[in-house]
């Protein structure tokens, strides 16, 4: 995507099975030591959707662009996704939803796509009957932590040195917020 690309609008919709290839490519292209605890994906790639990662677990951000889109000016392209799931299968935890993945394409960063996805996830969690939403983020992922905090998420716990990544121990930061109006 060209650096001159302008996003005209961003909309969010549920993922569809037909999104699998595009979401898999987005997931691989956004892999980073800033947020990944798994090794960089290598071919042959696992399917994006599987028994634990169903299309219904994801919301997809689509952006309408002015230039540089694969399908020409004014094209629509997947700009990001967020995965929203119950954190456990327990009935006593059914009031909580957890964000277990957020990715924004490099060409769409800085245009509010991540914020739009977070807000859509909160709306969807409320629609599903949740009154609380949580997530986990690596301690050194300052940009993500700042975004979450700006959307009302607070640090609720820190698992110090939970991961050993690239030769150093990294904290696992637990964040959450109420979904009450």
Contact map, one row per residue, 1 for C-alpha under 8 A:
1110100000000000000000000000000000000000000000000000000000000000000110000000000000000000000000000000000000100000000000000000000000000000000000000000000000000000000000000000000000000
1111100000000000000000000000000000000000000000000000000000000000001100000000000000000000000000000000000000100000000000000000000000000000000000000000000000000000000000000000000000000
1111100000000000000000000000000000000000000000000000000000000000000000000000000000000000000000000000000000100000000000000000000000000000000000000000000000000000000000000000000000000
0111110000000000000000000000000000000000000000000000000000000000001100000000000000000000000000000000000000000000000000000000000000000000000000000000000000000000000000000000000000000
1111111000000000000000000000000000000000000000000000000000000000111110000000000000000000000000000000000000100000000000000000000000000000000000000000000000000000000000000000000000000
0001111100000000000000000000000000000000000000000000000000000000111000000000000000000000000000000000000000000000000000000000000000000000000000000000000000000000000000000000000000000
0000111111000000000000000000000000000000000000000000000000000011110000000000000000000000000000000000000000010010000000000000000000000000000000000000000000000000000000000000000000000
0000011111000000000000000000000000000000000000000000000000000011110000000000000000000000000000000000000000000000000000000000000000000000000000000000000000000000000000000000000000000
0000001111100000000000000000000000000000000000000000000000000011100000000000000000000000000000000000000000000000000000000000000000000000000000000000000000000000000000000000000000000
0000001111110000000000000000000000000000000000000000000000001111000000000000000000000000000000000000000000000000100100000000000000000000000000000000000000000000000000000000000000000
0000000011111000000000000000000000000000000000000000000000001110000000000000000000000000000000000000000000000000000000000000000000000000000000000000000000000000000000000000000000000
0000000001111100000000000000000000000000000000000000000000111100000000000000000000000000000000000000000000000000000110010000000000000000000000000000000000000000000000000000000000000
0000000000111110000000000000000000000000000000000000000000111100000000000000000000000000000000000000000000000000000000000000000000000000000000000000000000000000000000000000000000000
0000000000011111000000000000000000000000000000000000001101110000000000000000000000000000000000000000000000000000000000000000000000000000000000000000000000000000000000000000000000000
0000000000001111101000000000000000000000000000000000001111110000000000000000000000000000000000000000000000000000000000000000000000000000000000000000000000000000000000000000000000000
0000000000000111111100000000000000000000000000000000001100000000000000000000000000000000000000000000000000000000000000000000000000000000000000000000000000000000000000000000000000000
0000000000000011111100000000000000000000000000001000001000000000000000000000000000000000000000000000000000000000000000000000000000000000000000000000000000000000000000000000000000000
0000000000000001111110000000000000000000000000000000000000000000000000000000000000000000000000000000000000000000000000000000000000000000000000000000000000000000000000000000000000000
0000000000000011111111100000000000000000000000000000000000000000000000000000000000000000000000000000000000000000000000000000000000000000000000000000000000000000000000000000000000000
0000000000000001111111110000000000000000000000111000000000000000000000000000000000000000000000000000000000000000000000000000000000000000000000000000000000000000000000000000000000000
0000000000000000011111111000000000000000000000010000000000000000000000000000000000000000000000000000000000000000000000000000000000000000000000000000000000000000000000000000000000000
0000000000000000001111111100000000000000000000000000000000000000000000000000010000000000000000000000000000000000000000000000000000000000000000000000000000000000000000000000000000000
0000000000000000001111111110000000000000000000010000000000000000000000000000010010000000000000000000000000000000000000000000000000000000000000000000000000000000000000000000000000000
0000000000000000000111111111000000000000000000110000000000000000000000000000000000000000000000000000000000000000000000000000000000000000000000000000000000000000000000000000000000000
0000000000000000000011111111100000000000000000000000000000000000000000000000000000000000000000000000000000000000000000000000000000000000000000000000000000000000000000000000000000000
0000000000000000000001111111110000000000000000000000000000000000000000000000000100000000000000000000001110000000000000000000000000000000000000000000000000000000000000000000000000000
0000000000000000000000111111111000000000000000000000000000000000000000000000000000000000000000000000001000000000000000000000000000000000000000000000000000000000000000000000000000000
0000000000000000000000011111111000000001100000000000000000000000000000000000000000000000000000000000000000000000000000000000000000000000000000000000000000000000000000000000000000000
0000000000000000000000001111111000000000000000000000000000000000000000000000000000000000000000000000000010000000000000000000000000000000000000000000000000000000000000000000000000000
0000000000000000000000000111111100000000000000000000000000000000000000000000000000000000000000000000001111000000000000000000000000000000000000000000000000000000000000000000000000000
0000000000000000000000000011111110110001000000000000000000000000000000000000000000000000000000000000000000000000000000000000000000000000000000000000000000000000000000000000000000000
0000000000000000000000000000011111110001000000000000000000000000000000000000000000000000000000000000000000000000000000000000000000000000000000000000000000000000000000000000000000000
0000000000000000000000000000001111111000000000000000000000000000000000000000000000000000000000000000000000000000000000000000000000000000000000000000000000000000000000000000000000000
0000000000000000000000000000000111110000000000000000000000000000000000000000000000000000000000000000000000000000000000000000000000000000010110000000000000000000000000000000000000000
0000000000000000000000000000001111111000000000000000000000000000000000000000000000000000000000000000000000000000000000000000000000000000110010000000000000000000000000000000000000000
0000000000000000000000000000001111111110000000000000000000000000000000000000000000000000000000000000000000000000000000000000000000000000000000000000000000000000000000000000000000000
0000000000000000000000000000000010111110000000000000000000000000000000000000000000000000000000000000000000000000000000000000000000000000000000000000000000000000001010000000000000000
0000000000000000000000000000000000011111000000000000000000000000000000000000000000000000000000000000000000000000000000000000000000000000000000000000000000000000000000000000000000000
0000000000000000000000000000000000011111100000000000000000000000000000000000000000000000000000000000000000000000000000000000000000000000000000000000000000000000000000000000000000000
0000000000000000000000000001001100000111110000000000000000000000000000000000000000000000000000000000000000000000000000000000000000000000000000000000000000000000000000000000000000000
0000000000000000000000000001000000000011111010000000000000000000000000000000000000000000000000000000000000000000000000000000000000000000000000000000000000000000000000000000000000000
0000000000000000000000000000000000000001111110000000000000000000000000000000000000000000000000000000000000000000000000000000000000000000000000000000000000000000000000000000000000000
0000000000000000000000000000000000000000111110000000000000000000000000000000000000000000000000000000000000000000000000000000000000000000000000000000000000000000000000000000000000000
0000000000000000000000000000000000000000011111000000000000000000000000000000000000000000000000000000000000000000000000000000000000000000000000000000000000000000000000000000000000000
0000000000000000000000000000000000000000111111100000000000000000000000000000000000000000000000000000000000000000000000000000000000000000000000000000000000000000000000000000000000000
0000000000000000000000000000000000000000000111110000000000000000000000000000000000000000000000000000000000000000000000000000000000000000000000000000000000000000000000000000000000000
0000000000000000000100010000000000000000000011111100000000000000000000000000000000000000000000000000000000000000000000000000000000000000000000000000000000000000000000000000000000000
0000000000000000000110110000000000000000000001111100100000000000000000000000000000000000000000000000000000000000000000000000000000000000000000000000000000000000000000000000000000000
0000000000000000100100000000000000000000000000111111111000000000000000000000000000000000000000000000000000000000000000000000000000000000000000000000000000000000000000000000000000000
0000000000000000000000000000000000000000000000111111110000000000000000000000000000000000000000000000000000000000000000000000000000000000000000000000000000000000000000000000000000000
0000000000000000000000000000000000000000000000001111110000000000000000000000000000000000000000000000000000000000000000000000000000000000000000000000000000000000000000000000000000000
0000000000000000000000000000000000000000000000001111110000000000000000000000000000000000000000000000000000000000000000000000000000000000000000000000000000000000000000000000000000000
0000000000000000000000000000000000000000000000011111111010000000000000000000000000000000000000000000000000000000000000000000000000000000000000000000000000000000000000000000000000000
0000000000000000000000000000000000000000000000001111111111000000000000000000000000000000000000000000000000000000000000000000000000000000000000000000000000000000000000000000000000000
0000000000000111100000000000000000000000000000001000111111000000000000000000000000000000000000000000000000000000000000000000000000000000000000000000000000000000000000000000000000000
0000000000000111000000000000000000000000000000000000011111100000000000000000000000000000000000000000000000000000000000000000000000000000000000000000000000000000000000000000000000000
0000000000000010000000000000000000000000000000000000111111100000000000000000000000111000000000000000000000000000000000000000000000000000000000000000000000000000000000000000000000000
0000000000000110000000000000000000000000000000000000011111110000000000000000000011110000000000000000000000000000000000000000000000000000000000000000000000000000000000000000000000000
0000000000011110000000000000000000000000000000000000000111111000000000000000000011110000000000000000000000000000000010011000000000000000000000000000000000000000000000000000000000000
0000000000011110000000000000000000000000000000000000000001111100000000000000011111000000000000000000000000000000000010000000000000000000000000000000000000000000000000000000000000000
0000000001111000000000000000000000000000000000000000000000111110000000000000011110000000000000000000000000000000100110000000000000000000000000000000000000000000000000000000000000000
0000000001111000000000000000000000000000000000000000000000011111000000000001111100000000000000000000000000000000000000000000000000000000000000000000000000000000000000000000000000000
0000001111100000000000000000000000000000000000000000000000001111100000000001111000000000000000000000000000000000000000000000000000000000000000000000000000000000000000000000000000000
0000001111000000000000000000000000000000000000000000000000000111110000000111100000000000000000000000000000000000000000000000000000000000000000000000000000000000000000000000000000000
0000111110000000000000000000000000000000000000000000000000000011111110001111100000000000000000000000000000000000000000000000000000000000000000000000000000000000000000000000000000000
0000111100000000000000000000000000000000000000000000000000000001111110001110000000000000000000000000000000000000000000000000000000000000000000000000000000000000000000000000000000000
0101110000000000000000000000000000000000000000000000000000000000111110011110000000000000000000000000000000000000000000000000000000000000000000000000000000000000000000000000000000000
1101100000000000000000000000000000000000000000000000000000000000111111011000000000000000000000000000000000000000000000000000000000000000000000000000000000000000000000000000000000000
1000100000000000000000000000000000000000000000000000000000000000111111111111100000000000000000000000000000000000000000000000000000000000000000000000000000000000000000000000000000000
0000000000000000000000000000000000000000000000000000000000000000000111110010100000000000000000000000000000000000000000000000000000000000000000000000000000000000000000000000000000000
0000000000000000000000000000000000000000000000000000000000000000000011111011000000000000000000000000000000000000000000000000000000000000000000000000000000000000000000000000000000000
0000000000000000000000000000000000000000000000000000000000000000001111111110000000000000000000000000000000000000000000000000000000000000000000000000000000000000000000000000000000000
0000000000000000000000000000000000000000000000000000000000000000111110111110000000000000000000000000000000000000000000000000000000000000000000000000000000000000000000000000000000000
0000000000000000000000000000000000000000000000000000000000000001111010011111000000000000000000000000000000000000000000000000000000000000000000000000000000000000000000000000000000000
0000000000000000000000000000000000000000000000000000000000000001111011111111100000000000000000000000000000000000000000000000000000000000000000000000000000000000000000000000000000000
0000000000000000000000000000000000000000000000000000000000000111100010100111110000000000000000000000000000000000000000000000000000000000000000000000000000000000000000000000000000000
0000000000000000000000000000000000000000000000000000000000000111100011000011111000000000000000000000000000000000000000000000000000000000000000000000000000000000000000000000000000000
0000000000000000000001100000000000000000000000000000000000011110000000000001111100000000000000000000000000000000000000000000000000000000000000000000000000000000000000000000000000000
0000000000000000000000000000000000000000000000000000000000011110000000000000111110000000000000000000000110110000100000000000000000000000000000000000000000000000000000000000000000000
0000000000000000000000000100000000000000000000000000000000011100000000000000011111000000000000000000011110000000110010000000000000000000000000000000000000000000000000000000000000000
0000000000000000000000100000000000000000000000000000000001111000000000000000001111100000000000000000111100000000000010000000000000000000000000000000000000000000000000000000000000000
0000000000000000000000000000000000000000000000000000000001110000000000000000000111110000000000000011111000000000000011001000000000000000000000000000000000000000000000000000000000000
0000000000000000000000000000000000000000000000000000000011100000000000000000000011111000000000000011110000000000000000000000000000000000000000000000000000000000000000000000000000000
0000000000000000000000000000000000000000000000000000000011100000000000000000000001111100000000001111100000000000000000001000100000000000000000000000000000000000000000000000000000000
0000000000000000000000000000000000000000000000000000000010000000000000000000000000111110000000001111000000000000000000000000000000000000000000000000000000000000000000000000000000000
0000000000000000000000000000000000000000000000000000000000000000000000000000000000011111100011011100000000000000000000000000000000000000000000000000000000000000000000000000000000000
0000000000000000000000000000000000000000000000000000000000000000000000000000000000001111100010011100000000000000000000000000000000000000000000000000000000000000000000000000000000000
0000000000000000000000000000000000000000000000000000000000000000000000000000000000000111110011000000000000000000000000000000000000000000000000000000000000000000000000000000000000000
0000000000000000000000000000000000000000000000000000000000000000000000000000000000000111111011000000000000000000000000000000000000000000000000000000000000000000000000000000000000000
0000000000000000000000000000000000000000000000000000000000000000000000000000000000000001111111000000000000000000000000000000000000000000000000000000000000000000000000000000000000000
0000000000000000000000000000000000000000000000000000000000000000000000000000000000000000111111000000000000000000000000000000000000000000000000000000000000000000000000000000000000000
0000000000000000000000000000000000000000000000000000000000000000000000000000000000000000011111100000000000000000000000000000000000000000000000000000000000000000000000000000000000000
0000000000000000000000000000000000000000000000000000000000000000000000000000000000000111111111110000000000000000000000000000000000000000000000000000000000000000000000000000000000000
0000000000000000000000000000000000000000000000000000000000000000000000000000000000000101111111111000000000000000000000000000000001000000000000000000000000000000000000000000000000000
0000000000000000000000000000000000000000000000000000000000000000000000000000000000000000000111111000000000000000000000000000000011110000000000000000000000000000000000000000000000000
0000000000000000000000000000000000000000000000000000000000000000000000000000000000000110000011111100000000000000000000000000000001111100000000000000000000000000000000000000000000000
0000000000000000000000000000000000000000000000000000000000000000000000000000000000011110000001111110000000000000000000000000100001011100000000000000000000000000000000000000000000000
0000000000000000000000000000000000000000000000000000000000000000000000000000000000011110000000011111000000000000000000000000000000001110000000000000000000000000000000000000000000000
0000000000000000000000000000000000000000000000000000000000000000000000000000000001111000000000001111110000000000000000001000000000001111000000000000000000000000000000000000000000000
0000000000000000000000000000000000000000000000000000000000000000000000000000000001111000000000000111110000000000000000000000000000000011000000000000000000000000000000000000000000000
0000000000000000000000000000000000000000000000000000000000000000000000000000000011110000000000000011111000000000000000000000000000000000000000000000000000000000000000000000000000000
0000000000000000000000000000000000000000000000000000000000000000000000000000000111100000000000000011111100000000010000000000000000000000000000000000000000000000000000000000000000000
0000000000000000000000000110010000000000000000000000000000000000000000000000000111000000000000000000111110000000010000000000000000000000000000000000000000000000000000000000000000000
0000000000000000000000000100010000000000000000000000000000000000000000000000001110000000000000000000011111011000110000000000000000000000000000000000000000000000000000000000000000000
0000000000000000000000000100110000000000000000000000000000000000000000000000001100000000000000000000001111111000000000000000000000000000000000000000000000000000000000000000000000000
0000000000000000000000000000010000000000000000000000000000000000000000000000000000000000000000000000000111111000000000000000000000000000000000000000000000000000000000000000000000000
1110100000000000000000000000000000000000000000000000000000000000000000000000001000000000000000000000000011111000000000000000000000000000000000000000000000000000000000000000000000000
0000001000000000000000000000000000000000000000000000000000000000000000000000001000000000000000000000000111111110100000000000000000000000000000000000000000000000000000000000000000000
0000000000000000000000000000000000000000000000000000000000000000000000000000000000000000000000000000000111111111110000000000000000000000000000000000000000000000000000000000000000000
0000000000000000000000000000000000000000000000000000000000000000000000000000000000000000000000000000000000011111100000000000000000000000000000000000000000000000000000000000000000000
0000001000000000000000000000000000000000000000000000000000000000000000000000000000000000000000000000000000011111100000000000000000000000000000000000000000000000000000000000000000000
0000000000000000000000000000000000000000000000000000000000000000000000000000000000000000000000000000000000001111111100000000000000000000000000000000000000000000000000000000000000000
0000000001000000000000000000000000000000000000000000000000001000000000000000001100000000000000000000000100011111111110000000000000000000000000000000000000000000000000000000000000000
0000000000000000000000000000000000000000000000000000000000000000000000000000000100000000000000000000011100001001111111000000000000000000000000000000000000000000000000000000000000000
0000000000000000000000000000000000000000000000000000000000000000000000000000000000000000000000000000000000000001111111100000000000000000000000000010001000000000000000000000000000000
0000000001010000000000000000000000000000000000000000000000001000000000000000000000000000000000000000000000000001111111110000000000000000000000000000000000000000000000000000000000000
0000000000010000000000000000000000000000000000000000000000111000000000000000000111000000000000000000000000000000111111111000000000000000000000000000000000000000000000000000000000000
0000000000000000000000000000000000000000000000000000000000000000000000000000000001000000000000000000000000000000011111111100000000000000000000000000001000000000000000000000000000000
0000000000000000000000000000000000000000000000000000000000000000000000000000000000000000000000000000000000000000001111111110000000000000000000000000001000000000000000000000000000000
0000000000010000000000000000000000000000000000000000000000100000000000000000000000000000000000000000000000000000000111111111000000000000000000000000000000000000000000000000000000000
0000000000000000000000000000000000000000000000000000000000100000000000000000000001010000000000000010000000000000000011111111100000000000000000000000000000000000000000000000000000000
0000000000000000000000000000000000000000000000000000000000000000000000000000000000000000000000000000000000000000000001111111110000001000000000000000000000000000000000000000000000100
0000000000000000000000000000000000000000000000000000000000000000000000000000000000000000000000000000000000000000000000111111111000000000000000000000000000000000000000000000000000000
0000000000000000000000000000000000000000000000000000000000000000000000000000000000000000000000000000000000000000000000011111111100000000000000000000000000000000000000000000000000000
0000000000000000000000000000000000000000000000000000000000000000000000000000000000010000000000001000000000000000000000001111111111101000000000000000000000000000000000000000000000000
0000000000000000000000000000000000000000000000000000000000000000000000000000000000000000000000000000000000000000000000000111111111100000000000000000000000000000000000000000000000100
0000000000000000000000000000000000000000000000000000000000000000000000000000000000000000000000000000000000000000000000000011111111000000000000000000000000000000000000000000000000000
0000000000000000000000000000000000000000000000000000000000000000000000000000000000000000000000000000000000000000000000000001111111000000000000000000000000000000000000000000000000000
0000000000000000000000000000000000000000000000000000000000000000000000000000000000000000000000100000000000000000000000000000111111100000000000000000000000000000000000000000000000000
0000000000000000000000000000000000000000000000000000000000000000000000000000000000000000000001111000000000000000000000000000111111111000000000000000000000000000000000000000000000100
0000000000000000000000000000000000000000000000000000000000000000000000000000000000000000000000110000000000000000000000000000110011111000000000000000000000000000000000000000000001110
0000000000000000000000000000000000000000000000000000000000000000000000000000000000000000000000111000000000000000000000000000000001111100000000000000000000000000000000000000000111110
0000000000000000000000000000000000000000000000000000000000000000000000000000000000000000000000011110000000000000000000000100100001111110000000000000000000000000000000000000000111100
0000000000000000000000000000000000000000000000000000000000000000000000000000000000000000000000011110000000000000000000000000000000011111000000000000000010000000000000000000011110000
0000000000000000000000000000000000000000000000000000000000000000000000000000000000000000000000000111000000000000000000000000000000001111100000000000000000000000000000000000011100000
0000000000000000000000000000000000000000000000000000000000000000000000000000000000000000000000000011000000000000000000000000000000000111110000000000000000000000000000000001111000000
0000000000000000000000000000000000100000000000000000000000000000000000000000000000000000000000000000000000000000000000000000000000000011111010011000000000000000000000000001111000000
0000000000000000000000000000000001100000000000000000000000000000000000000000000000000000000000000000000000000000000000000000000000000001111110000000000000000000000000000111100000000
0000000000000000000000000000000000000000000000000000000000000000000000000000000000000000000000000000000000000000000000000000000000000000111111001000000000000000000000000111100000000
0000000000000000000000000000000001000000000000000000000000000000000000000000000000000000000000000000000000000000000000000000000000000000011111000000000000000000000000000110000000000
0000000000000000000000000000000001100000000000000000000000000000000000000000000000000000000000000000000000000000000000000000000000000000111111111000000000000000000000000000000000000
0000000000000000000000000000000000000000000000000000000000000000000000000000000000000000000000000000000000000000000000000000000000000000001111111100000000000000000000000000000000000
0000000000000000000000000000000000000000000000000000000000000000000000000000000000000000000000000000000000000000000000000000000000000000000011111110000000000000000000000000000000000
0000000000000000000000000000000000000000000000000000000000000000000000000000000000000000000000000000000000000000000000000000000000000000100011111111000000000000000000000000000000000
0000000000000000000000000000000000000000000000000000000000000000000000000000000000000000000000000000000000000000000000000000000000000000101011111111100000000000000000000000000000000
0000000000000000000000000000000000000000000000000000000000000000000000000000000000000000000000000000000000000000000000000000000000000000000001111111110000000000000000000000000000000
0000000000000000000000000000000000000000000000000000000000000000000000000000000000000000000000000000000000000000001000000000000000000000000000111111111000000000000000000000000000000
0000000000000000000000000000000000000000000000000000000000000000000000000000000000000000000000000000000000000000000000000000000000000000000000011111111111000000000000000000000000000
0000000000000000000000000000000000000000000000000000000000000000000000000000000000000000000000000000000000000000000000000000000000000000000000001111111111000000000000000000000000000
0000000000000000000000000000000000000000000000000000000000000000000000000000000000000000000000000000000000000000000000000000000000000000000000000111111110000000000000000000000000000
0000000000000000000000000000000000000000000000000000000000000000000000000000000000000000000000000000000000000000001001100000000000000000000000000011111110000000000000000000000000000
0000000000000000000000000000000000000000000000000000000000000000000000000000000000000000000000000000000000000000000000000000000000000000000000000001111111000000000000000000000010000
0000000000000000000000000000000000000000000000000000000000000000000000000000000000000000000000000000000000000000000000000000000000000100000000000001111111100000000000000000001110000
0000000000000000000000000000000000000000000000000000000000000000000000000000000000000000000000000000000000000000000000000000000000000000000000000001100111110000000000000000001110000
0000000000000000000000000000000000000000000000000000000000000000000000000000000000000000000000000000000000000000000000000000000000000000000000000000000011111100000000000000111100000
0000000000000000000000000000000000000000000000000000000000000000000000000000000000000000000000000000000000000000000000000000000000000000000000000000000001111100000000000000111100000
0000000000000000000000000000000000000000000000000000000000000000000000000000000000000000000000000000000000000000000000000000000000000000000000000000000000111110000000000000111000000
0000000000000000000000000000000000000000000000000000000000000000000000000000000000000000000000000000000000000000000000000000000000000000000000000000000000111111000000000011110000000
0000000000000000000000000000000000000000000000000000000000000000000000000000000000000000000000000000000000000000000000000000000000000000000000000000000000001111110000000011110000000
0000000000000000000000000000000000000000000000000000000000000000000000000000000000000000000000000000000000000000000000000000000000000000000000000000000000000111110000000111000000000
0000000000000000000000000000000000000000000000000000000000000000000000000000000000000000000000000000000000000000000000000000000000000000000000000000000000000011111100001111000000000
0000000000000000000000000000000000000000000000000000000000000000000000000000000000000000000000000000000000000000000000000000000000000000000000000000000000000011111100001111000000000
0000000000000000000000000000000000001000000000000000000000000000000000000000000000000000000000000000000000000000000000000000000000000000000000000000000000000000111110001111000000000
0000000000000000000000000000000000000000000000000000000000000000000000000000000000000000000000000000000000000000000000000000000000000000000000000000000000000000111111111100000000000
0000000000000000000000000000000000001000000000000000000000000000000000000000000000000000000000000000000000000000000000000000000000000000000000000000000000000000001111111100000000000
0000000000000000000000000000000000000000000000000000000000000000000000000000000000000000000000000000000000000000000000000000000000000000000000000000000000000000000111110000000000000
0000000000000000000000000000000000000000000000000000000000000000000000000000000000000000000000000000000000000000000000000000000000000000000000000000000000000000000111111000000000000
0000000000000000000000000000000000000000000000000000000000000000000000000000000000000000000000000000000000000000000000000000000000000000000000000000000000000000000111111100000000000
0000000000000000000000000000000000000000000000000000000000000000000000000000000000000000000000000000000000000000000000000000000000000000000000000000000000000000111110111110000000000
0000000000000000000000000000000000000000000000000000000000000000000000000000000000000000000000000000000000000000000000000000000000000000011100000000000000000001111110011111000000000
0000000000000000000000000000000000000000000000000000000000000000000000000000000000000000000000000000000000000000000000000000000000000000011100000000000000000111111000001111100000000
0000000000000000000000000000000000000000000000000000000000000000000000000000000000000000000000000000000000000000000000000000000000000001111000000000000000000111111000000111110000000
0000000000000000000000000000000000000000000000000000000000000000000000000000000000000000000000000000000000000000000000000000000000000001111000000000000000111110000000000011111000000
0000000000000000000000000000000000000000000000000000000000000000000000000000000000000000000000000000000000000000000000000000000000000111100000000000000000111110000000000001111100000
0000000000000000000000000000000000000000000000000000000000000000000000000000000000000000000000000000000000000000000000000000000000000111100000000000000011111000000000000000111110000
0000000000000000000000000000000000000000000000000000000000000000000000000000000000000000000000000000000000000000000000000000000000011110000000000000000011110000000000000000011111000
0000000000000000000000000000000000000000000000000000000000000000000000000000000000000000000000000000000000000000000000000000000000011100000000000000000111000000000000000000001111100
0000000000000000000000000000000000000000000000000000000000000000000000000000000000000000000000000000000000000000000000000000000000111000000000000000000000000000000000000000000111110
0000000000000000000000000000000000000000000000000000000000000000000000000000000000000000000000000000000000000000000000000100010001111000000000000000000000000000000000000000000011111
0000000000000000000000000000000000000000000000000000000000000000000000000000000000000000000000000000000000000000000000000000000000110000000000000000000000000000000000000000000001111
0000000000000000000000000000000000000000000000000000000000000000000000000000000000000000000000000000000000000000000000000000000000000000000000000000000000000000000000000000000000111
